[in-house]
Amino acid sequence: MEPLPHHYRATIDLQATADDIPLRSPGLPELTTNAPAEYGGPGDRWSPETLLVGTVADCYALTFRAIARASKLEWHKLTCAVEGTLEKVDRTVRFTEITIDAVLEAPAGSESRAERILHKAEETCLVTASLSATVTLNATVTVV
């Protein structure tokens, strides 16, 4: 890992007549975004709201993988579903809750250790640590 601080960049070039927003970052494929259906958007594009919950899922999975590798935990598959709750609080709309449902397939005998690592991933995920929303992890280990 490179020494901190790290810097990340994203840009948009929004035309006044355009509906979709092209989101770019150097060296990455462009994403087409728009408002979600709940805000009158088409509902078939990534939105800031879906990007945020997707970012939580992605960061959680990457954090889990790194900890599992460092801990030499054997595992087969991680399924991670994230739901964010957007509410109006004190005249401001914001995410109030993020729920992570993580299901890990692991060999018999590793259930307790695997569950600890699932929780450690939630505790150390830099994205969830950066949010003011309440984060809840529902961790399940299944034996395969």
SVG drawing of the C-alpha trace seen along z (x, -y; Angstrom):
<svg xmlns="http://www.w3.org/2000/svg" viewBox="-41 -24 45 53">
<polyline fill="none" stroke="black" stroke-width="0.4" points="0.0,0.0 1.2,-3.5 1.6,-5.9 -1.4,-8.1 -2.9,-10.5 -4.4,-9.0 -6.3,-11.2 -9.1,-10.1 -10.7,-12.1 -13.9,-12.0 -15.2,-14.5 -18.4,-15.1 -19.1,-17.2 -22.9,-17.9 -24.4,-19.5 -27.5,-21.7 -29.6,-19.6 -28.4,-16.2 -30.5,-13.9 -27.7,-11.5 -24.5,-12.4 -21.1,-11.0 -19.1,-10.2 -15.3,-9.7 -12.2,-9.0 -8.7,-8.7 -8.0,-5.2 -11.5,-3.9 -14.5,-3.2 -17.1,-5.9 -20.3,-5.4 -23.6,-6.8 -25.7,-8.2 -29.0,-9.8 -31.5,-10.5 -33.2,-7.4 -36.9,-6.7 -37.8,-8.0 -36.6,-11.5 -38.2,-11.3 -35.2,-9.7 -35.5,-6.8 -34.5,-4.3 -32.3,-2.3 -29.0,-4.1 -26.6,-4.3 -27.6,-7.2 -25.8,-8.8 -27.9,-6.8 -27.2,-3.4 -23.6,-4.3 -23.3,-4.9 -24.9,-1.6 -22.8,0.1 -19.7,-1.5 -20.5,-0.2 -20.9,3.3 -17.7,3.1 -15.6,1.6 -17.0,4.2 -16.1,7.1 -12.6,5.7 -12.0,5.2 -13.2,8.7 -11.0,10.2 -7.9,8.4 -8.5,9.5 -9.3,13.1 -6.1,13.3 -4.0,11.8 -5.7,14.2 -5.3,17.2 -9.0,17.9 -10.3,20.4 -13.6,19.5 -15.5,20.1 -17.9,17.3 -19.1,14.0 -22.5,12.7 -23.1,9.1 -26.4,7.2 -26.6,3.7 -29.7,1.5 -29.6,-2.2 -32.5,-4.1 -32.9,-7.7 -35.0,-9.9 -35.6,-13.5 -34.0,-14.5 -34.0,-18.0 -35.0,-19.4 -32.1,-17.5 -32.5,-14.4 -29.7,-11.9 -29.0,-8.2 -29.9,-7.2 -29.3,-3.5 -27.1,-1.1 -27.8,2.6 -25.2,5.1 -26.4,8.7 -23.3,10.8 -23.4,14.5 -20.1,16.4 -19.6,19.9 -16.7,21.5 -15.3,24.9 -16.6,26.7 -14.7,25.8 -14.1,22.2 -17.5,20.7 -16.5,18.8 -13.3,17.4 -15.1,16.5 -17.8,14.7 -15.2,12.7 -13.6,11.7 -16.9,10.7 -17.4,8.3 -13.9,7.0 -14.4,6.1 -17.5,4.0 -15.5,2.3 -12.6,1.4 -14.4,0.6 -13.2,-2.9 -16.5,-3.8 -18.8,-2.8 -16.4,-4.5 -16.8,-7.7 -20.6,-7.8 -22.8,-9.3 -25.6,-6.7 -26.1,-3.8 -24.5,-0.6 -25.9,2.8 -24.2,6.0 -26.1,9.2 -23.4,11.9 -24.1,15.5 -21.6,18.3 -22.7,21.3 -20.7,24.5 -19.9,26.0"/>
</svg>
